[in-house]
């Protein structure tokens, strides 16, 4: 099981939380200063909002959330076998959680996080 992640830089976290709460009919699963995330059941999506008014781009990164360290390792191995080795991070603190993850960039350099 997995779900897509969309991480956005937002200029005003409170306005963004209000908008996405209405859009998806749910409240954030986590909220911290400058950060909120939604675990949306339908469509299956992890929406991450990062308050960063000075960001040049609204897209922060894309991702695939899997639900175990073994699934992260299996996906990393599968993608490396297809010529996409990426870069690993193990036991890192990110988004108010400790995670194992790896990153690959698409052909236009958009960062994808598998975690």
C-alpha positions as CSV (number, residue, x, y, z in Angstrom):
1,X,0.0,0.0,0.0
2,X,1.2,3.5,-0.8
3,X,-0.1,7.0,-1.6
4,X,1.2,9.9,-3.5
5,X,2.7,12.9,-1.7
6,X,2.5,16.5,-2.9
7,X,4.5,19.0,-0.9
8,X,3.7,22.6,-1.6
9,X,5.4,25.9,-0.5
10,X,2.6,28.2,0.6
11,X,2.7,31.9,1.4
12,X,0.2,31.8,4.2
13,X,-0.3,28.5,6.1
14,X,-3.6,29.5,7.8
15,X,-5.2,30.4,4.4
16,X,-3.8,27.2,2.8
17,X,-5.1,25.0,5.6
18,X,-8.5,26.6,5.4
19,X,-8.7,26.1,1.6
20,X,-7.4,22.5,1.6
21,X,-9.6,21.5,4.6
22,X,-12.6,22.6,2.5
23,X,-11.4,21.2,-0.7
24,X,-10.8,17.7,0.7
25,X,-13.3,17.8,3.5
26,X,-10.8,17.0,6.3
27,X,-8.6,18.7,8.8
28,X,-4.8,18.3,8.9
29,X,-3.4,15.1,10.4
30,X,-0.4,17.1,11.8
31,X,0.1,20.8,12.5
32,X,3.2,22.6,13.6
33,X,4.5,26.2,13.2
34,X,5.0,26.7,9.5
35,X,3.9,23.1,8.6
36,X,0.7,21.1,8.1
37,X,0.0,17.7,6.5
38,X,-3.2,16.1,5.4
39,X,-3.7,12.3,5.1
40,X,-6.4,12.3,2.5
41,X,-8.3,9.0,2.1
42,X,-10.0,9.8,-1.3
43,X,-8.1,10.4,-3.5
44,X,-5.3,8.7,-1.6
45,X,-2.9,11.6,-1.1
46,X,-0.5,13.0,1.5
47,X,-0.7,16.7,1.1
48,X,2.1,18.6,2.9
49,X,2.1,22.4,3.3
50,X,5.3,24.2,4.1
51,X,5.0,27.9,4.9
52,X,7.7,29.6,2.7
53,X,6.5,32.9,1.4
54,X,9.8,33.6,-0.3
55,X,9.9,30.4,-2.3
56,X,10.4,30.9,-6.1
57,X,8.3,27.8,-6.8
58,X,5.1,26.6,-5.2
59,X,6.1,22.9,-5.7
60,X,8.5,21.8,-2.9
61,X,8.7,18.2,-3.9
62,X,6.7,15.1,-4.9
63,X,6.7,11.8,-3.2
64,X,5.4,8.3,-2.6
65,X,4.6,7.4,1.0
66,X,5.0,3.7,1.7
67,X,4.3,2.2,5.1
68,X,7.5,0.4,6.3
69,X,11.3,0.7,6.1
70,X,11.3,-2.6,4.2
71,X,9.0,-1.1,1.5
72,X,11.4,1.9,1.2
73,X,14.3,-0.5,0.7
74,X,12.4,-2.6,-1.8
75,X,11.4,0.4,-3.8
76,X,15.0,1.7,-3.8
77,X,16.3,-1.6,-5.0
78,X,13.6,-1.8,-7.7
79,X,14.4,1.7,-9.0
80,X,18.2,1.1,-8.9
81,X,17.7,-2.1,-10.9
82,X,16.0,0.2,-13.5
83,X,18.9,2.6,-13.5
84,X,17.6,5.2,-11.0
85,X,19.8,4.7,-8.0
86,X,18.9,8.0,-6.2
87,X,20.3,9.0,-2.8
88,X,19.5,7.4,0.5
89,X,18.8,9.0,3.9
90,X,18.3,6.7,6.9
91,X,17.0,7.7,10.3
92,X,16.6,11.4,9.3
93,X,14.3,13.8,11.1
94,X,12.0,15.4,8.5
95,X,8.5,16.8,8.7
96,X,8.4,16.1,12.5
97,X,9.1,12.4,12.1
98,X,12.1,10.1,11.9
99,X,12.2,8.4,8.5
100,X,14.2,6.2,6.1
101,X,13.9,7.6,2.6
102,X,15.5,8.0,-0.8
103,X,15.3,10.6,-3.5
104,X,15.3,10.4,-7.3
105,X,14.9,13.3,-9.7
106,X,12.7,13.1,-12.8
107,X,14.2,14.2,-16.2
108,X,13.3,17.8,-15.5
109,X,14.9,17.7,-12.1
110,X,11.7,17.5,-10.0
111,X,12.6,15.8,-6.8
112,X,10.7,12.6,-5.8
113,X,10.9,11.3,-2.3
114,X,10.1,7.7,-1.5
115,X,9.6,7.3,2.3
